[in-house]
Amino acid sequence: MSPHEEKNYFRRKYPRRTLRKKVGVLFDGQYFICDSGEIGEGGMSIISEYALTEGRELVLSFQIPDGTFVILRGMIKSVATAGDKAIHGIAFDQIPLAFKRQIRAFVSARTTATRIN
């Protein structure tokens, strides 16, 4: 086993980019709104005051930046705490190609910064 495997490090399959949007979450018959953390074409992270159960399914609804409003199923792959918040790593389940392309375009787009003198 490599040192990375021993320490539970992993490599993401897809690159991600920070996304600061509200996300609707349907989990175990309950609906609530939380914040997003990062997004990639394979999944996203959400930041919530609720710690959800790893390995369970949920439904996410959110707007892809410069794209479509989507409703996607996902699987909770990881849960970590940061202060009084829980950060959940979500893997999308059967994401349509059109949505993957929109997310890929967002992740790969260059951001412009304005210089302040």
Buried (B, 14 or more C-beta within 10 A) or exposed (E): EEEEEEEEEEEEEBEBBEBEEEBBBBBEEEEEEBBBBBBBBBBBBBBBEEEBEEEEBBBBBBEBBEBEEBEBBBBBBBBEEEEEBBBBBBBBEEBEEEBBEBBBBBBEEEEEEEEEE
